[in-house]
């Protein structure tokens, strides 16, 4: 006995299907964060450790701060004379 092919238009649709939402898009990774495999949800190996990146960033900010302090001290002393 032959059956008719499934016609999706006659099936019951839920509220999500009736709303006709757009298909989700895959956005670019956020810069500076750990990359995660979007299919499995696991971390992609071989990336630099986020703690090392944060440590290096704080070192760079600290060096820039102290360079600014030395520059301001020098300017202050020059203006005092």
VOBA-1610 file (N, C-alpha, C; in pm, whole numbers, padded with zeros to 5 digits, always signed):
BEGIN
Unk+00084-00117+00000Unk+00000+00000+00000Unk+00089+00124+00000Unk+00066+00213-00094Unk+00144+00335-00102Unk+00085+00439-00007Unk+00175+00514+00054Unk+00129+00622+00141Unk+00164+00755+00077Unk+00089+00855+00114Unk+00117+00987+00060Unk+00238+01044+00132Unk+00318+01127+00063Unk+00434+01186+00130Unk+00390+01283+00240Unk+00479+01300+00336Unk+00450+01387+00450Unk+00444+01532+00403Unk+00334+01596+00429Unk+00319+01737+00394Unk+00328+01819+00522Unk+00436+01894+00536Unk+00459+01970+00660Unk+00358+02081+00682Unk+00291+02122+00576Unk+00195+02233+00590Unk+00070+02190+00668Unk+00040+02060+00668Unk-00078+02012+00739Unk-00050+01976+00885Unk+00075+01973+00924Unk+00111+01936+01060Unk+00083+02051+01157Unk+00066+02015+01283Unk+00046+02115+01388Unk+00178+02188+01409Unk+00171+02319+01427Unk+00291+02399+01451Unk+00280+02463+01588Unk+00394+02465+01659Unk+00400+02530+01788Unk+00416+02680+01772Unk+00416+02751+01882Unk+00426+02898+01880Unk+00559+02943+01822Unk+00667+02870+01847Unk+00798+02910+01795Unk+00799+02898+01642Unk+00742+02790+01588Unk+00737+02775+01443Unk+00644+02879+01381Unk+00532+02910+01448Unk+00439+03010+01394Unk+00501+03149+01394Unk+00588+03177+01492Unk+00649+03310+01501Unk+00747+03333+01386Unk+00799+03226+01326Unk+00888+03235+01211Unk+01012+03319+01244Unk+01079+03284+01353Unk+01201+03354+01392Unk+01310+03333+01287Unk+01403+03430+01272Unk+01512+03409+01177Unk+01608+03301+01228Unk+01677+03239+01136Unk+01773+03135+01172Unk+01887+03197+01252Unk+01938+03128+01355Unk+02050+03184+01433Unk+02175+03193+01347Unk+02252+03297+01373Unk+02378+03316+01300Unk+02494+03294+01396Unk+02604+03245+01344Unk+02722+03222+01425Unk+02805+03349+01425Unk+02817+03411+01541Unk+02890+03536+01553Unk+03039+03509+01572Unk+03119+03612+01545Unk+03263+03599+01564Unk+03296+03585+01712Unk+03409+03522+01740Unk+03452+03505+01878Unk+03486+03639+01940Unk+03462+03649+02070Unk+03500+03770+02142Unk+03652+03772+02156Unk+03708+03888+02140Unk+03853+03903+02143Unk+03903+03888+02286Unk+04006+03810+02306Unk+04070+03797+02436Unk+04012+03690+02526Unk+03907+03622+02482Unk+03849+03517+02565Unk+03884+03380+02507Unk+03860+03279+02585Unk+03890+03142+02542Unk+03795+03104+02429Unk+03848+03040+02325Unk+03765+02995+02215Unk+03701+02862+02251Unk+03572+02850+02222Unk+03496+02729+02254Unk+03440+02674+02124Unk+03449+02543+02107Unk+03394+02478+01990Unk+03243+02490+01997Unk+03181+02551+01895Unk+03038+02576+01899Unk+02956+02449+01882Unk+03015+02345+01825Unk+02940+02221+01806Unk+02937+02136+01932Unk+03051+02125+02000Unk+03059+02037+02116Unk+03055+02112+02248Unk+03086+02241+02247Unk+03088+02318+02371Unk+03213+02299+02453Unk+03316+02241+02394Unk+03441+02217+02467Unk+03543+02324+02430Unk+03642+02341+02514Unk+03747+02440+02491Unk+03842+02389+02384Unk+03879+02476+02292Unk+03975+02441+02187Unk+04114+02449+02249Unk+04190+02338+02240Unk+04321+02331+02303Unk+04425+02403+02219Unk+04538+02439+02282Unk+04647+02504+02213Unk+04638+02656+02219Unk+04548+02710+02300Unk+04535+02854+02315Unk+04621+02901+02431Unk+04661+03027+02429Unk+04732+03077+02547Unk+04638+03081+02667Unk+04694+03054+02782Unk+04613+03050+02904Unk+04561+03190+02935Unk+04435+03201+02973Unk+04374+03331+02999Unk+04441+03398+03119Unk+04490+03319+03214Unk+04557+03377+03331Unk+04690+03442+03291Unk+04761+03378+03198Unk+04885+03437+03148Unk+04857+03567+03073Unk+04747+03568+02996Unk+04711+03689+02922Unk+04674+03802+03018Unk+04598+03770+03123Unk+04560+03872+03221Unk+04682+03922+03298Unk+04775+03831+03331Unk+04896+03868+03401Unk+04980+03963+03316Unk+04994+03930+03187Unk+05072+04015+03098Unk+05005+04151+03080Unk+04874+04153+03073Unk+04803+04280+03059Unk+04824+04367+03182Unk+04818+04308+03302Unk+04838+04387+03423Unk+04982+04437+03432Unk+05078+04355+03386Unk+05217+04400+03383Unk+05234+04521+03290Unk+05173+04514+03172Unk+05183+04624+03077Unk+05120+04752+03133Unk+05003+04737+03197Unk+04937+04854+03255Unk+05021+04913+03369Unk+05082+04827+03450Unk+05164+04874+03560Unk+05287+04949+03508Unk+05352+04894+03407Unk+05469+04961+03350Unk+05431+05097+03291Unk+05316+05103+03222Unk+05272+05230+03165Unk+05240+05331+03275Unk+05183+05284+03386Unk+05152+05373+03498Unk+05280+05431+03557Unk+05378+05346+03585Unk+05500+05395+03649Unk+05583+05481+03555Unk+05577+05456+03424Unk+05641+05547+03329Unk+05576+05684+03336Unk+05444+05686+03348Unk+05372+05813+03361Unk+05407+05884+03490Unk+05425+05809+03598Unk+05463+05869+03727Unk+05600+05935+03714Unk+05696+05865+03654Unk+05830+05922+03637Unk+05826+06048+03550Unk+05745+06045+03446Unk+05733+06162+03358Unk+05673+06281+03434Unk+05568+06256+03513Unk+05506+06364+03591Unk+05600+06419+03697Unk+05678+06329+03761Unk+05776+06376+03861Unk+05881+06466+03796Unk+05928+06424+03678Unk+06029+06503+03608Unk+05973+06641+03568Unk+05850+06643+03516Unk+05787+06770+03478Unk+05766+06860+03600Unk+05726+06800+03711Unk+05704+06877+03834Unk+05834+06941+03880Unk+05941+06862+03880Unk+06070+06914+03925Unk+06124+07022+03833Unk+06102+07006+03702Unk+06145+07108+03608Unk+06069+07239+03629Unk+05941+07230+03658Unk+05859+07350+03679Unk+05887+07417+03813Unk+05940+07343+03908Unk+05971+07401+04040Unk+06094+07491+04034Unk+06181+07464+03937Unk+06305+07541+03930Unk+06284+07675+03873
//
